């Protein structure tokens, strides 16, 4: 099996404020990983762990202060020429947590897909429409959904549109940034099953950002655990999730809800009951 994504010694620091209030946050610290072609790497950690910054660097939305990323042998750099950005968007697509934010509320959802087809192909309008409907069917949407507006669709349906849009570019790699965390449990399971089917059928490579260890267990071949910008544990899903070695990973495992877990209620004074 060949390596599709390689990241070596990534570092990224953000600076905020000015003068005496100026402060730097080392968001990503010497992060390295590999993703084999057709497999899924889940990057796990709490908010602020640096996992989304890693994802944004992979798709070229953020630049690394140092370190390199290559996808199928081509180096990823932010702020490249238009030609390189177009090639990168064919290689890598991203599905975000909230599809509503990336769909135009004033246009039918089919537009989100046909625009990608127009940008990356030579199909005429009729052929783009036909291809759009085929992609909708592939992700479990009906032809009638193509003329719907975002506000007319459920959260799960909008996420299916976002997945169809990503597929329209025929990418090799898809980055999924908390792509199911906003969905209820039943819809989440359906979307995860869809993503797994697409990965197998299309031999896609996934980088799956999540804070949910149950999701990581379901989708991942390998798992990378991040804390405060650093990788604290990295290995196969079985190694990391069944026999975690780092205290932070064990802490995440211990804090995850288990079957039968019921939230403890607070009384009116704020005390736990």
Buried (B, 14 or more C-beta within 10 A) or exposed (E): EEBBBBBBEBBBEEEEEEEEEEEEEBBBBBBBBBBBBBBBBBBBBBEBBBBBBBBBBBBBEBEBEEBBBBBBEEEBBBEBEEEBBBBBBBBBBBBBBBBBEBBEEEEBBBBBBBBBBBEBBEBEEEEBBEBBBEBBEBBBBEEEBBEBBBEEBEBBBBBBBBBBBBBBBBBBBBBBBBBBBBBEEEBBBBBBEBBBEBBEEBEBBBBBBBBBBBBBBBBBBBBBBBBBBBBBBBBEBEBBBEEBEBEBBEEBEEEEEEEEEEEEEEEEEEEEE
